[in-house]
């Protein structure tokens, strides 16, 4: 019993340290762009040439600082609903927090 408690405390401490280390990594436009392009690859067979171009352009403009992250994310979420892509639907990246917080809105 004591060994189980010590194992749990050690595991908890390791998790906490790893979590705090992960929080120190700042998400950059480059990181987001890479993630968005990776997600885009899941739609390569479903999207028309025009849709691919629109999504690629929105990702590029986000990378250049011309559009907020919300634009390509919204477009991807639209394609997720339209083409039902279970793996992508389950990704927290697309909906990481409650909409009411408006954390991805650019004021």
C-alpha positions in Angstrom: 0.0 0.0 0.0 2.8 2.4 0.9 4.7 1.5 -2.2 1.5 2.3 -4.3 1.2 5.7 -2.7 4.9 6.4 -3.3 4.6 5.3 -7.0 1.6 7.5 -7.4 3.4 10.5 -5.9 6.4 9.9 -8.1 4.2 9.5 -11.2 2.3 12.7 -10.2 5.5 14.6 -9.8 6.9 13.4 -13.2 3.7 14.3 -14.9 3.6 17.7 -13.3 7.2 18.4 -14.4 6.6 17.2 -17.9 3.4 19.3 -18.2 5.1 22.4 -17.0 7.9 21.8 -19.4 5.4 21.5 -22.3 3.7 24.8 -21.3 7.0 26.6 -21.7 7.1 25.8 -25.4 5.6 28.8 -27.2 3.4 28.0 -30.3 4.8 30.0 -33.2 3.2 30.8 -36.6 5.7 28.3 -38.1 4.5 25.5 -35.7 0.8 26.3 -36.3 1.4 26.4 -40.1 3.0 23.0 -40.0 0.1 21.6 -38.0 -2.5 23.2 -40.3 -0.7 21.8 -43.4 -0.6 18.3 -41.8 -4.3 18.5 -41.1 -4.9 19.7 -44.6 -3.3 16.5 -45.9 -6.2 14.5 -44.5 -8.6 16.2 -47.0 -6.5 15.8 -50.1 -8.8 13.3 -51.7 -12.1 15.1 -50.8 -11.3 18.7 -51.6 -11.7 20.2 -55.0 -8.8 22.1 -56.5 -10.5 25.4 -55.6 -11.0 24.2 -52.0 -7.4 23.1 -51.7 -6.2 26.5 -53.0 -8.5 28.4 -50.6 -7.2 26.4 -47.6 -3.6 26.7 -48.7 -4.0 30.4 -49.2 -5.6 30.9 -45.8 -2.8 28.9 -44.1 -0.1 30.9 -46.0 -1.7 34.2 -45.2 -1.9 33.2 -41.5 1.8 32.3 -41.7 2.5 35.8 -43.1 0.5 37.5 -40.4 -2.2 38.6 -42.8 -5.0 36.5 -41.3 -5.7 35.4 -37.7 -5.4 31.7 -36.8 -9.2 31.5 -36.6 -9.5 31.7 -40.4 -7.8 28.5 -41.4 -9.1 26.7 -38.3 -12.7 27.7 -39.2 -12.2 26.5 -42.7 -10.8 23.2 -41.6 -13.6 22.8 -39.1 -16.0 23.3 -42.0 -14.4 20.5 -44.0 -14.3 18.3 -40.9 -18.1 18.6 -40.7 -18.6 18.3 -44.4 -16.4 15.3 -45.0 -16.7 13.5 -41.6 -13.0 12.8 -40.8 -13.1 11.0 -37.4 -9.4 11.2 -36.6 -9.4 15.0 -37.2 -12.7 15.5 -35.4 -11.1 14.1 -32.3 -8.1 16.5 -32.4 -8.1 19.0 -29.5 -6.1 21.4 -31.6 -9.2 22.4 -33.6 -11.2 23.1 -30.4 -8.8 23.4 -27.5 -11.1 25.5 -25.2 -14.7 26.6 -24.8 -15.8 29.1 -27.5 -17.1 31.4 -24.8 -13.6 32.3 -23.8 -12.9 33.7 -27.3 -9.2 32.9 -27.1 -8.7 32.8 -30.8 -10.5 36.0 -31.6 -8.4 38.9 -32.8 -9.7 42.2 -31.4 
